[in-house]
Amino acid sequence: MSNSLIKEKSPYLRQHAENPVNWLPWGEEAFYRAASEDKPVFLSIGYSTCHWCHVMARESFEDEQVAALLNRYFIPVKVDREERPDVDSVYMKACQALTGSGGWPLTIIMTPEKLPFFAGTYIPKDSRGGQAGLIPLLRAVAAKWQGDRESLLKTAGDTRAFLSAEPPRSPGLPGPDWLDAAAEQLRTAYDKEYGGFGTAPKFPSAHDLLFLLRRSHFSGDKELRQMVDNSLRQMYRGGIFDHFGGGFSRYSTDREWLAPHFEKTLYDNALLSLLYTEAWQDGHMALYRSVAESTLDYCLRELKADSGGFFSAQDADSQGVEGAYYLFTPEEVKSVLGEEAGRHFCECYDITDEGNFHGKSIPNLLLNTRWNFVPEGYDEYREKLRIYREKRMPLFTDEKILTAWNGLMLMALSRAAGAFSDRRYLMEAEALADFMADKLYDGGRLKARLCDGELRYDAQLDDCAFYALGLLELYRADFRPERIAAAQALAQEIRENFADGKGGFFRTSREAEKLFIPPKEVYDSAMPSGNSAAAVLFEELYRLTGKPVWRQAYDRQRDFLSASCSQVPAGCAFALLPVMREVYGGRELVCALNSKDLPETLKTVLGRYAPELTVLIKRPENSALLAELAPFTADMQPQQGSPAYYICQNGSCSLPVTEL
């Protein structure tokens, strides 16, 4: 028998539709039943490609004994965190407050009024190793709900009060001090041997490395650039990078980047391809371009929907075995490549009889010191092995199209198009922008998720901010001013419907469902926070348009974040990117052309790494729209039939010149 999740479109929810647990989706019915039946709500939050979510499902949610307890004493509710990041956000904060940590699957038990009094992550079915099992936990909570409910309600009330308290804020730090402090915090956390930050588990933290890359560029601190280079090389060499098919897994379970949990997400691969592309721009190291392109090509090959847009993720497990899709034995490699080529390939990629992961091998280059990573001619071998494993077993793909994550992908494709002068990536970026404009709006309202033809959930802060940043990145590739207009409309939506009167922005709009605390993220985590993204967006719009409204919006957001992140400025690393342009001096270059074609000298300037520079292109066919969007360009014209260049800084522009 199926439960109510069979009616849902989310692949994660549908994975649990045949459980003996009487799951309900998040919604009014679940909480009405909890109140009318006087039962607590058992909330389980996860996502379709999460390894430990699969483990808990097999151990517990497919088990008749667990199901009987949940169905009798609780109202069980399932949430896909990728569909409802607002719900996930507030209950993850509750978990961190109650336990000091968090993760997925996220397990919450709460009142019918949505107030949590228990939180955890993965819980085994039976108690083991000092960890309470799910069966004794459910029995204990059920007994306490009947016999000592007041203690549970007190915990719920205390949790809500703690999370509702206004966090302490310090006066905003001057820009240079904020940058220095963030760099030192990242330097302290940096792993000198293997790159990245911290020990295990280790996440790529693309936005932290992007901050260090630009900080090194602006300040001349070569040690910061060495930290970036070591991290990028080590991540590439490790098993977290898919050496056969391209793309990165979400994180590594060890310091060395060898053994990941094997799920691949769109947002990680978008951010990492953007990072590797920018690192290539500053120095043109061939390895970085290769990694960026193989990561983008993986997304285009395996995550792109036939109808347009990009799916959200691919699973860690295949045929119920973690990482099975990515693991090899020497015999398998030799069967595909032949005895001699296979032997050399296995030596290069650490594929051994003993294996490095449950008796098989994760291909990696961590022990490879014989060559400069990979010998010439191995591209053909890797492609053969990619095709072989594709036929060997299936890999599940979560076919949700998420607006925020597609916005990040739009950023990545657009940056690659401009940096590599690659027409293919430009066409893909423009097609993605067209898809998002055509398919992700309903009645003029931007939505957060498209899945199996169903467009659902109002856009949240991340959706608006990352989509807008993607459009501005696309403007830097195709210089069509309607991109700025569309981004400006999204930024205005953020200001009007997401603002917290005390500063910053809520994740959800003022019309959204009211949760037990309003969701609001300040610090960056696996992705930059919506508040960091809003700061970047407002500053970029100001530099592109010169309009005071965006300068004021950026100043308020910068001051809010500097006060909120004063103790851990590295926690807002993405928001520090525009601060660097303030501190070190940003410039705007306006090019007034008399034809569609870009002069070769201008192409040379655009090809240089210059994050301090904002470029506007004024052509005869777009001059009226550009003047409306950026009024300071209205009187800028070609000079005597030649392109004219205007350099602007600190609100004033130089006289035009005709040579760069």
C-alpha positions in Angstrom: 0.0 0.0 0.0 1.2 3.5 -0.9 1.0 6.4 1.5 0.2 10.0 0.8 3.6 10.7 -0.7 2.6 8.9 -3.9 0.8 12.1 -5.0 4.0 14.2 -4.7 6.4 15.1 -7.5 9.5 15.2 -5.4 11.8 12.2 -6.2 12.8 12.1 -2.5 9.2 12.0 -1.2 8.3 9.4 -3.8 11.2 7.2 -2.6 9.2 6.9 0.6 5.8 6.5 -0.9 5.9 2.7 -0.5 7.1 2.8 3.2 4.8 1.2 5.7 5.0 4.5 7.6 1.9 6.7 6.9 3.9 9.7 5.8 2.2 12.9 5.0 3.8 15.8 3.1 4.4 19.1 5.0 1.1 21.0 4.9 -2.1 21.9 6.7 -3.5 18.4 6.8 -0.6 17.0 8.8 -0.8 19.6 11.5 -4.6 19.5 11.6 -4.4 15.8 12.2 -1.7 16.2 14.8 -3.9 18.7 16.7 -7.1 16.8 16.4 -5.5 13.5 17.3 -3.4 15.1 20.0 -0.1 13.6 18.7 3.4 15.0 18.3 4.8 15.3 14.8 7.7 13.2 13.7 9.5 15.2 11.0 12.1 13.7 8.8 14.0 16.0 6.4 16.4 14.7 3.7 17.1 14.6 0.0 17.1 12.0 -2.7 20.8 11.6 -3.2 21.8 11.5 0.5 23.6 8.3 1.5 22.6 8.3 5.2 19.0 9.1 4.3 19.0 5.9 2.3 20.5 4.0 5.2 17.9 5.3 7.7 15.2 4.5 5.3 16.3 0.9 4.8 16.9 0.3 8.5 13.9 2.1 9.9 11.3 3.5 7.6 10.9 0.2 5.7 10.6 -1.7 9.0 7.2 -2.8 10.2 8.1 -2.4 13.9 9.2 1.2 13.5 6.3 2.0 11.2 3.8 0.7 13.8 5.2 3.0 16.5 5.3 6.0 14.2 1.8 5.4 12.9 0.3 4.8 16.3 1.9 7.5 18.4 2.9 10.2 15.9 2.0 12.1 12.8 4.9 11.3 10.4 5.9 14.1 8.0 8.5 14.0 5.2 10.2 17.0 3.7 12.5 17.3 0.8 15.1 19.9 2.0 15.8 21.0 -1.6 12.1 21.8 -2.2 11.6 23.5 1.2 14.9 25.0 2.2 12.9 27.4 4.5 11.6 24.5 6.6 15.0 22.8 6.6 16.6 26.0 7.7 14.6 26.7 10.8 14.7 23.1 12.0 18.4 22.7 11.3 18.9 25.7 13.6 16.8 23.9 16.2 18.9 20.8 15.8 22.1 22.8 16.2 20.8 24.6 19.2 19.6 21.3 20.9 22.6 19.1 19.9 25.5 21.3 18.8 25.6 19.8 15.3 23.4 19.1 12.3 23.2 17.1 9.1 20.9 14.9 7.0 18.7 13.0 7.5 17.4 15.6 10.0 15.1 14.1 12.6 12.7 16.4 14.5 9.9 15.7 17.0 7.6 18.6 17.6 4.3 19.8 18.9 1.2 20.2 16.6 2.1 23.9 16.7 5.4 23.1 15.0 7.6 23.8 18.0 10.5 21.3 18.2 11.4 19.5 21.5 13.8 16.8 20.1 16.3 17.0 17.3 18.9 14.6 15.8 20.3 13.4 12.5 20.7 9.8 11.5 19.4 7.5 14.2 19.9 3.7 14.0 16.9 1.5 14.5 18.3 -0.1 17.7 20.6 1.4 20.3 24.3 0.8 19.6 27.6 2.2 20.6 26.1 4.5 23.2 23.7 6.0 20.7 20.0 5.6 21.5 18.1 3.8 18.8 14.9 5.0 17.1 12.7 2.3 18.6 13.5 3.2 22.2 13.4 6.9 21.4 9.9 6.7 19.9 8.6 4.7 22.9 10.2 7.1 25.4 8.8 10.2 23.6 5.3 8.6 23.3 5.3 7.8 27.0 6.5 11.3 27.9 3.9 12.9 25.7 1.2 11.1 27.7 2.8 11.3 31.2 5.1 14.3 31.3 4.2 16.6 28.5 5.0 19.7 30.4 8.7 19.0 30.2 8.5 18.5 26.4 6.6 21.8 26.0 9.2 23.6 28.2 12.0 22.4 25.9 10.0 23.5 22.9 9.4 26.9 24.4 13.0 27.3 25.5 14.2 26.4 22.0 11.9 28.9 20.4 12.9 31.6 22.8 16.6 30.9 22.2 16.3 30.9 18.4 14.1 34.0 18.4 16.5 36.1 20.5 18.2 38.8 18.5 21.8 37.8 18.0 24.4 40.2 19.3 25.9 42.6 16.8 29.0 44.7 16.9 29.4 48.0 15.2 30.4 47.5 11.6 34.1 47.1 11.1 36.0 49.2 8.5 36.4 47.3 5.3 40.2 46.6 5.5 39.9 45.2 9.0 37.1 42.9 8.0 39.1 41.6 5.0 42.2 41.1 7.2 40.3 39.2 9.9 38.5 37.0 7.4 41.8 36.1 5.6 43.4 35.3 9.0 40.5 33.1 10.1 40.8 31.1 6.8 44.6 30.9 7.1 44.2 29.4 10.6 41.7 26.8 9.4 43.8 26.0 6.3 45.2 22.5 5.9 48.7 23.1 4.7 49.3 19.5 3.5 46.2 18.7 1.6 44.6 22.1 1.1 41.1 23.1 2.0 39.9 23.9 5.5 39.7 21.8 8.6 40.1 18.1 8.8 37.3 15.6 8.1 34.7 15.7 6.8 36.1 18.3 4.4 34.0 20.5 2.0 35.3 22.3 -1.1 34.1 25.7 0.2 34.3 27.3 -3.2 33.3 30.8 -2.0 36.0 30.8 0.6 38.6 30.0 -2.0 37.2 32.6 -4.3 37.6 35.2 -1.6 41.2 34.2 -1.1 41.9 34.3 -4.8 40.6 37.9 -5.1 42.2 38.9 -1.8 45.6 37.7 -3.2 45.0 39.6 -6.4 44.1 42.9 -4.7 46.6 42.7 -1.8 49.5 41.0 -3.4 49.6 38.4 -0.6 51.2 35.4 -2.5 50.7 33.1 0.4 46.9 33.3 0.0 47.3 32.4 -3.7 49.4 29.4 -2.7 46.6 28.3 -0.4 44.2 28.5 -3.3 46.5 26.7 -5.7 47.3 23.9 -3.3 43.6 23.4 -2.6 42.5 23.4 -6.2 45.2 20.9 -7.2 44.6 18.6 -4.2 40.8 18.5 -4.8 41.4 17.7 -8.4 43.9 14.9 -7.6 41.6 13.3 -5.0 38.7 11.0 -5.4 36.2 13.8 -4.7 36.8 14.7 -8.4 35.4 12.3 -10.9 38.4 11.6 -13.1 36.4 9.7 -15.8 33.2 11.8 -16.1 34.1 15.2 -14.6 32.4 16.9 -11.7 32.9 16.9 -8.0 31.2 15.0 -5.2 29.7 17.1 -2.4 32.4 16.5 0.2 35.2 14.2 1.3 35.1 12.0 4.4 38.8 12.4 5.0 41.5 15.1 4.9 43.1 13.8 1.8 40.0 14.3 -0.5 40.2 10.6 -1.3 36.9 9.1 -0.2 33.8 11.2 -0.7 30.1 10.6 -0.1 29.5 10.2 -3.8 26.5 12.4 -4.4 27.0 15.1 -6.9 24.9 18.3 -6.7 24.4 21.0 -9.3 25.2 23.8 -6.9 28.6 22.4 -5.9 29.6 21.8 -9.5 28.4 25.3 -10.6 30.3 27.0 -7.8 33.5 24.9 -8.4 33.5 25.4 -12.1 33.1 29.1 -11.5 36.1 29.0 -9.1 38.4 27.0 -11.4 37.5 29.3 -14.3 38.4 32.4 -12.3 41.6 30.8 -11.1 42.4 30.1 -14.7 41.8 33.8 -15.6 44.4 34.8 -13.1 47.5 33.0 -14.6 46.0 30.8 -17.4 47.1 27.5 -15.7 45.9 24.8 -18.1 44.9 22.4 -15.4 42.3 24.8 -14.0 40.6 25.3 -17.4 40.6 21.6 -17.9 38.8 21.0 -14.6 36.4 23.8 -15.2 35.5 22.5 -18.6 35.2 18.9 -17.6 32.9 19.9 -14.7 30.7 22.0 -16.9 30.6 19.3 -19.5 29.5 16.8 -16.9 26.6 19.1 -16.0 25.7 19.5 -19.6 25.9 15.8 -20.3 24.2 14.3 -17.2 22.2 17.0 -15.5 20.7 19.0 -18.3 17.0 18.3 -19.0 15.9 17.7 -22.5 13.4 20.6 -22.1 16.0 22.9 -20.7 17.2 23.7 -17.2 19.4 21.5 -15.0 18.5 18.7 -12.6 19.5 19.0 -9.0 21.7 16.0 -8.2 22.9 12.5 -8.8 22.9 9.8 -6.1 25.7 8.5 -4.0 24.4 4.9 -4.1 24.0 2.5 -7.0 22.1 -0.7 -6.6 22.0 0.0 -2.9 25.8 0.2 -2.6 27.5 3.5 -1.7 29.8 4.7 -4.5 29.4 1.5 -6.6 29.1 3.4 -9.8 32.5 5.1 -9.3 34.6 2.1 -8.0 36.9 -0.1 -10.1 39.1 -3.1 -9.9 42.2 -3.7 -12.0 40.5 -6.5 -13.8 37.7 -4.2 -14.9 40.1 -1.6 -16.2 42.1 -4.1 -18.1 39.0 -5.7 -19.6 38.2 -2.3 -21.1 41.6 -0.9 -22.0 43.6 -4.1 -22.6 46.3 -5.7 -20.4 49.2 -3.3 -20.9 47.3 0.0 -21.2 45.1 -1.1 -18.3 48.2 -1.9 -16.1 49.7 1.6 -16.7 46.3 3.3 -16.2 45.8 1.5 -12.9 49.3 2.5 -11.7 48.5 6.2 -12.6 45.1 6.2 -10.9 45.8 4.1 -7.8 43.5 1.2 -8.8 44.8 -1.8 -7.0 43.9 -5.3 -6.0 43.6 -4.2 -2.3 41.5 -1.2 -3.2 41.1 2.0 -1.1 37.3 1.8 -0.5 35.7 -1.5 0.7 37.9 -3.7 -1.4 37.6 -1.7 -4.6 39.3 1.5 -5.8 38.3 5.1 -6.1 40.3 6.4 -9.0 42.6 9.3 -7.8 46.0 10.9 -8.4 47.0 11.4 -4.8 50.0 9.0 -5.0 50.9 10.0 -8.6 54.3 11.6 -8.5 55.7 10.0 -11.7 54.0 12.3 -14.2 52.6 15.8 -14.1 49.4 14.3 -12.9 48.3 12.5 -16.1 50.3 11.4 -19.2 49.4 12.6 -22.6 46.8 10.5 -24.4 44.8 9.3 -21.4 41.7 11.3 -22.4 40.6 8.4 -24.7 41.1 5.8 -21.9 39.1 7.9 -19.4 36.3 8.3 -21.9 36.2 4.5 -22.6 35.9 3.8 -18.8 33.2 6.5 -18.4 31.1 4.8 -21.1 31.8 1.4 -19.6 30.6 2.3 -16.2 27.5 4.0 -17.6 26.5 0.7 -19.2 27.6 -1.3 -16.2 24.9 0.1 -13.8 22.4 2.9 -13.5 22.9 6.2 -11.6 19.8 7.8 -10.2 19.3 11.5 -11.0 17.0 13.8 -9.0 15.1 15.6 -11.8 14.0 18.6 -9.8 14.9 21.9 -11.5 15.6 24.4 -8.7 15.7 28.1 -9.5 18.5 29.0 -7.2 20.8 26.3 -8.3 20.1 27.0 -12.0 21.0 30.6 -11.2 24.4 29.4 -10.0 24.8 27.3 -13.2 23.9 30.4 -15.2 26.8 32.2 -13.5 29.2 29.4 -14.2 28.3 28.9 -17.9 28.4 32.7 -18.5 31.8 33.1 -16.8 33.2 30.2 -18.9 31.8 31.7 -22.1 33.5 35.0 -21.5 36.8 33.7 -20.0 37.3 31.0 -22.6 35.7 32.9 -25.5 33.7 29.7 -26.0 30.6 30.1 -28.2 29.3 26.7 -27.0 29.1 27.8 -23.4 27.6 31.2 -24.4 24.8 29.4 -26.3 24.1 27.1 -23.3 24.0 30.1 -20.9 21.6 32.1 -23.2 19.4 29.0 -23.6 19.3 28.5 -19.8 18.4 32.2 -19.3 15.6 31.8 -21.8 14.4 28.7 -20.2 14.3 30.3 -16.7 12.4 33.3 -18.1 9.9 31.1 -20.0 9.4 28.2 -17.6 10.0 29.3 -14.0 7.3 32.0 -13.8 3.6 31.4 -13.1 1.4 34.4 -13.6 4.3 36.8 -13.4 5.6 35.2 -10.1 8.9 33.5 -10.0 8.7 29.9 -8.6 11.3 27.9 -6.8 10.9 24.4 -8.3 9.9 22.7 -11.5 9.5 18.9 -11.3 7.7 16.5 -13.7 5.8 19.4 -15.3 4.7 20.9 -11.9 5.8 24.4 -11.1 5.5 24.9 -7.3 6.5 27.0 -4.3 7.1 30.7 -4.4 10.6 31.9 -5.0 12.8 32.5 -1.9 15.6 34.9 -1.4 18.2 32.5 -2.8 16.2 32.0 -6.0 15.9 35.7 -6.7 19.5 36.6 -5.7 21.3 33.8 -7.6 19.1 34.1 -10.6 19.9 37.8 -10.7 23.6 37.2 -10.3 23.5 34.7 -13.1 21.9 37.3 -15.4 24.6 39.9 -14.6 27.3 37.3 -15.3 25.6 36.6 -18.6 25.6 40.4 -19.4 29.4 40.3 -19.0 29.4 37.6 -21.7 26.9 38.9 -24.3 26.5 42.5 -23.2 22.7 42.6 -23.8 21.3 45.2 -21.4 18.0 43.4 -21.0 20.0 41.1 -18.7 20.6 44.1 -16.4 16.9 45.0 -16.6 15.8 41.5 -15.5 18.4 41.4 -12.7 17.3 44.8 -11.5 13.6 43.6 -11.3 14.7 40.6 -9.2 16.7 42.9 -6.9 13.7 45.1 -6.5 11.6 42.1 -5.6 14.1 41.3 -2.8 14.0 44.8 -1.4 10.2 45.0 -1.5 9.2 41.5 -0.3 12.0 40.0 1.7 13.3 42.8 3.9 13.6 42.5 7.7 13.0 45.9 9.2 15.9 45.2 11.6 18.3 44.7 8.7 19.0 42.1 6.1 16.5 39.8 4.4 14.4 36.8 5.4 14.7 33.7 3.3 10.9 33.8 2.5 8.7 36.7 1.4 6.2 38.4 3.6 3.4 36.4 2.0 5.0 33.0 2.7 3.9 30.4 5.3 4.8 31.5 8.9 7.2 29.0 10.5 8.0 28.8 14.2 10.8 31.3 13.7 11.3 33.4 10.5 14.0 31.8 8.4 17.0 34.1 7.9 20.5 33.0 7.0 23.4 35.3 7.5 26.5 33.0 7.3 27.6 31.2 4.2 27.5 27.4 4.4 27.7 24.9 1.5 26.4 27.8 -0.6 26.7 31.5 -0.1 23.8 32.8 2.0 21.0 34.7 0.4 22.1 37.7 2.4 25.7 37.5 1.1 24.4 37.1 -2.4 22.1 40.2 -2.0 25.1 42.3 -1.0 27.0 41.2 -4.1 24.0 41.8 -6.3 23.3 45.4 -5.0 26.9 46.4 -5.4 27.1 45.1 -8.9 23.9 46.8 -9.9 25.2 50.1 -8.6 28.4 49.8 -10.6 26.5 48.9 -13.7 23.7 51.5 -13.4 25.2 54.3 -11.2 21.8 54.6 -9.5 21.9 55.8 -5.9 19.1 53.3 -4.9 21.5 50.4 -5.4 24.3 52.1 -3.6 22.1 52.7 -0.6 20.8 49.2 -0.7 24.4 47.9 -0.8 25.5 50.1 2.1 22.7 48.9 4.3 23.3 45.3 3.5 27.1 45.6 3.9 26.6 47.3 7.3 24.1 44.7 8.4 26.5 41.8 7.5 29.6 43.4 9.0 27.7 43.9 12.3 26.3 40.4 12.2 29.5 38.6 11.1 31.9 40.7 13.2 33.0 37.7 15.2 33.4 35.4 12.2 33.9 37.5 9.1 35.1 34.5 7.2 31.6 33.2 7.6 30.4 35.9 5.1 33.3 35.4 2.6 31.0 35.8 -0.4 29.8 39.2 0.9 33.4 40.3 1.1 33.9 40.3 -2.6 32.4 43.7 -3.2 34.1 45.0 -0.1 37.4 44.4 -1.8 36.4 46.6 -4.7 35.5 49.4 -2.3 38.8 49.1 -0.4 41.1 48.8 -3.3 39.1 50.8 -5.8 36.8 49.6 -8.5 36.5 51.1 -12.0 33.9 51.2 -14.7 34.8 51.1 -18.4 32.1 52.3 -20.8 32.7 51.5 -24.4 30.6 53.5 -26.9 30.7 51.6 -30.2 29.4 52.5 -33.7 28.8 48.8 -34.7 28.0 45.4 -33.2 31.6 44.1 -33.4 34.0 44.5 -30.4 37.3 46.0 -31.3 40.3 43.6 -30.9 41.9 45.9 -28.3 38.7 45.8 -26.2 38.7 42.0 -26.4 42.3 42.0 -25.0 41.1 44.1 -22.0 38.1 41.8 -21.5 40.5 38.8 -21.5 42.5 40.0 -18.6 41.8 39.1 -15.0 40.5 42.3 -13.5 37.8 41.7 -10.8 38.0 45.4 -10.0 36.6 46.3 -13.5 33.0 46.6 -14.6 32.4 46.9 -18.3 29.4 48.4 -20.2 29.1 48.1 -23.9 26.9 50.8 -25.7 25.9 49.9 -29.2 23.6 51.9 -31.5 20.8 49.3 -31.2 20.8 49.2 -27.4 21.8 52.8 -26.5 18.3 53.8 -25.5 17.8 50.9 -23.1 21.3 51.2 -21.7 20.7 54.9 -21.1 17.5 54.1 -19.2 19.2 51.5 -17.1 22.5 53.4 -16.6 21.6 57.1 -17.0 25.3 58.1 -16.7 25.9 56.6 -20.1 23.3 58.7 -22.0 25.7 61.2 -23.4 28.6 58.9 -24.1 29.0 58.5 -27.9 31.6 57.3 -30.4 34.2 59.9 -31.3 34.6 60.8 -35.0 33.4 57.4 -36.2 35.7 55.5 -33.8 34.8 53.6 -30.6 35.2 55.8 -27.5 36.2 54.6 -24.1 35.2 56.2 -20.8 36.9 55.3 -17.6 34.8 56.0 -14.5 35.8 55.8 -10.8 34.2 57.0 -7.6 31.2 58.5 -9.4 33.1 60.5 -12.1 34.1 59.6 -15.6 37.2 60.7 -17.7 37.0 62.3 -21.0 36.7 59.8 -23.9 39.7 58.3 -25.5 39.8 56.3 -28.8 42.8 54.1 -27.9 43.2 51.7 -25.1 
